[in-house]
Amino acid sequence: MPEPRPTTAELDLACQLIALAGGPLDWSCYRDTSADELAALVQAKIAAQPPRTAPDEPALVHLLEALKRSVAEAKAAEAKGASSGRHASARAAKLRLRRAP
């Protein structure tokens, strides 16, 4: 059985994601809320309140559409800031992906 090959659109999207995510990681954008959530559960238990329940069904997200929105947002953010030399590396990554067996 032949191995499935990514489409051109998938390759382009992957290259854009690699190019946009190639910079340094800003950890200040992320926050671990597990300690806060645990403290809220403990406080609810102390106050004899029932714990909050999660929604019955999580919202379904179409992965490709979410990735496209993410790329568009990253491009808009990059357009606001100074441009960097990452575009050349994105082209190189795209060529490597297309040559991959």
N, C-alpha and C positions, 0 to 999 in steps of 0.2 A: 504494500500500500504506500503510495507516495506521501512524503511529508508535506503538510499544509504550508503554503507560502503566504507571507503577509501581503496585503494589497498595497498599492502605491499610497493610498490615503493613510493607511496604518503606518507605513514607513515614514511618511512626511510628518505625521503627528508625533511619532516616537522621536524623530530628529528634533522637532521643535521643543518637546519636553526636555530632552537632553541639553539642548542649547540654553534653555531658560533656567534650568535647574543646575547649571554648571558653576554657579557662583558660590560664595561662602554661605553657610547655613546660619540663619539668624534664629537662635534658640529663644529669643525673647518673644517670638510670635506664638510659641507653644506653652501650654500650661498643663501640669498634671493636676487634675481635679479629684483624683481618687481619695486623697486624705480629707478634702472638704466634704465629699459625698459620704464618706464613712462617719465623719463627725456629725453630719446632719441625721444620719440613721440612728446614731447613738442618742442624740438629743431628742429625736422623736420617740425613741424607746423609753427614755427617762420621763418624758412628758405623757407617756401612755397613749401616744398617737399612732395610728397605723402608718407604716412606711409608705412612701409614694411608690406607685407601681409604674412600670414602663408601659408605653402604648402597646396595644395588642399586636398591631402589625407595623413593622418599620416601613418607612417610605421607601419605595423602590426607586433606584437611580439608574438610569441607563449609562453604563460606564463610558462609552464613547462620547456621548453628549457631555458628560461631566468633564471628561478630559479636554474636549474642545473649549468648553467654558473656561476651564483652568488656564489653558494656553492663551486664550483671548485676554483674560485678566492679567496674566503675567506680561503679555506683550504691551498692554496698556500701561502697566506699572513701569515697564522698562522704557517706554516712550517718554514717560514723565521724567525719568532720571537720565543720567548720562549714559550714553551707549558705550559698550565695552567691546573687546575683540573676540567675543564668544561666537559671532556669526561665522567666522572662518572655521572654528572647531565644529560647528553644527554641520557645515557642508562636508567636512571630513568624516564626521560620524555617519552622515547620510550615505556617503560613498561606501564606507565600511559595511554598513547594514545591507546595502544592495549587493555587495560582492560576497556576502556570507553564503555558505553552501546551504 
